Amino acid sequence: MSTPTDEPASPLSAPAARSSVSLPIDSDGVPALSTLPEGAPLSLILGGFLALLVSAWAAIVPFIGPSFGFSPDGTPSWTWNRAHALGALVPGVISLLACLVIVVLARHPSGTLVPSRLVSAGFLIFLCGAWFASVPVVWPVLVGSYFRDASSSLTLAYWMGAATGPGVLLAAFGAFAMGRAGRETHQNS
């Protein structure tokens, strides 16, 4: 007589038996969903993720903003021009990629992060943030108008939602990442 334990399990009948991956268990006996190593700088990970979202918003808002009534320069949705490309898309994509680098780097334990990479990525984010914040002032001097004429409250919304707001947030996170690199340098020595 054959028992169920004597028969080999077919690969189709028990996929869980083949898996050797197991989730770590926390002190309450519940599987921990976090895969971060012990000592990973959560502030860099969360800040990098938020800065990534701000970068994506700042890069895409000139293109999708008009579809919900937010058109700083008065153009319709998906209008490709030099102001949208150089004023928003290019710095947004550069800062988005630099944020991805920081999020990937921050998955390592504190003290093992490479300070030069943090400084480089943080500096790129800082520069992109500075460009976002200053483009509404610089663009009219060099090329032509950047924002359309609007009421005071709408002009403030354009500055805070499409230029200075994302720019200041990105510059602050870039400075934070560079400062964190200084902390890593002291921990490594």
SVG drawing of the C-alpha trace seen along z (x, -y; Angstrom):
<svg xmlns="http://www.w3.org/2000/svg" viewBox="-10 -89 49 91">
<polyline fill="none" stroke="black" stroke-width="0.4" points="0.0,0.0 1.3,-3.3 1.1,-6.4 1.0,-10.0 4.5,-10.6 6.0,-7.7 5.0,-9.1 7.1,-11.9 5.2,-15.1 4.7,-16.1 6.0,-19.5 2.5,-20.6 0.7,-19.5 2.8,-21.3 4.5,-24.5 5.0,-25.7 7.1,-22.6 9.6,-23.6 10.0,-27.2 12.9,-27.7 12.1,-31.4 10.6,-32.1 9.7,-35.4 11.4,-36.5 9.2,-36.3 9.0,-39.3 8.7,-39.0 4.9,-38.6 5.2,-35.5 3.9,-37.4 5.8,-37.3 7.8,-40.6 7.0,-42.2 10.1,-44.4 13.1,-43.0 15.4,-45.9 18.6,-44.8 19.2,-45.8 20.4,-49.3 19.3,-50.5 18.7,-54.3 14.9,-54.5 15.1,-58.3 17.0,-58.1 14.6,-55.4 11.4,-57.4 12.9,-60.7 14.2,-59.3 10.8,-57.8 9.0,-61.1 11.6,-63.0 11.0,-60.5 7.3,-61.3 8.0,-65.0 10.4,-64.6 7.8,-62.7 5.2,-65.3 7.4,-68.2 8.5,-66.5 5.0,-65.6 2.7,-68.4 3.2,-70.6 2.0,-67.8 -0.9,-66.4 -1.8,-69.4 -4.1,-71.0 -6.3,-68.0 -7.4,-68.9 -7.3,-72.6 -3.7,-73.2 -1.9,-74.8 0.8,-77.3 1.6,-78.4 -1.9,-78.1 -1.0,-75.3 -3.2,-72.2 -2.3,-68.8 0.7,-67.0 2.1,-70.1 5.8,-69.5 7.9,-72.7 11.2,-73.9 9.9,-75.3 8.3,-72.0 11.3,-70.0 14.1,-72.1 12.0,-73.6 10.4,-70.4 11.0,-67.2 14.8,-67.1 15.4,-68.1 12.5,-66.0 13.9,-62.8 17.5,-63.5 16.3,-64.0 14.0,-61.0 17.0,-58.8 19.2,-60.3 16.4,-59.5 16.3,-55.9 20.1,-55.7 19.6,-57.0 16.8,-54.5 18.9,-51.6 22.0,-52.8 20.0,-53.3 18.9,-49.6 22.4,-48.8 23.1,-49.1 24.2,-52.4 28.0,-52.6 28.3,-50.6 26.9,-53.3 29.3,-54.7 29.5,-58.5 30.7,-59.6 27.6,-58.1 25.3,-59.7 27.0,-63.1 26.8,-62.8 23.1,-61.8 22.3,-64.4 24.1,-67.1 22.2,-66.3 18.9,-66.4 19.9,-69.7 20.8,-71.2 17.5,-70.0 15.6,-71.4 17.4,-74.7 16.5,-74.8 12.9,-74.1 12.8,-76.9 14.6,-79.4 13.3,-78.6 10.2,-80.9 12.6,-83.8 15.4,-82.8 13.3,-81.7 11.6,-85.1 15.0,-86.8 16.5,-84.3 13.6,-83.1 10.2,-84.5 7.3,-84.1 7.1,-81.0 3.7,-81.4 0.6,-82.9 -1.1,-85.9 -3.6,-84.7 -5.2,-85.8 -3.0,-86.1 -4.1,-82.9 -3.7,-80.9 -0.3,-82.4 0.7,-81.3 -0.6,-77.8 1.5,-77.7 4.6,-78.7 4.0,-76.3 2.8,-73.4 4.9,-73.5 8.1,-75.3 9.2,-76.7 7.4,-74.1 8.9,-71.0 12.2,-72.8 12.6,-73.7 11.5,-70.2 14.0,-68.5 16.8,-70.9 16.2,-70.2 16.3,-66.4 19.5,-66.7 21.1,-68.7 19.9,-66.0 21.4,-63.2 24.7,-65.1 24.7,-65.6 24.0,-62.0 27.0,-61.2 29.1,-63.2 27.7,-61.1 28.6,-57.9 32.2,-59.2 32.5,-59.6 31.0,-56.1 33.4,-54.5 36.5,-56.0"/>
</svg>
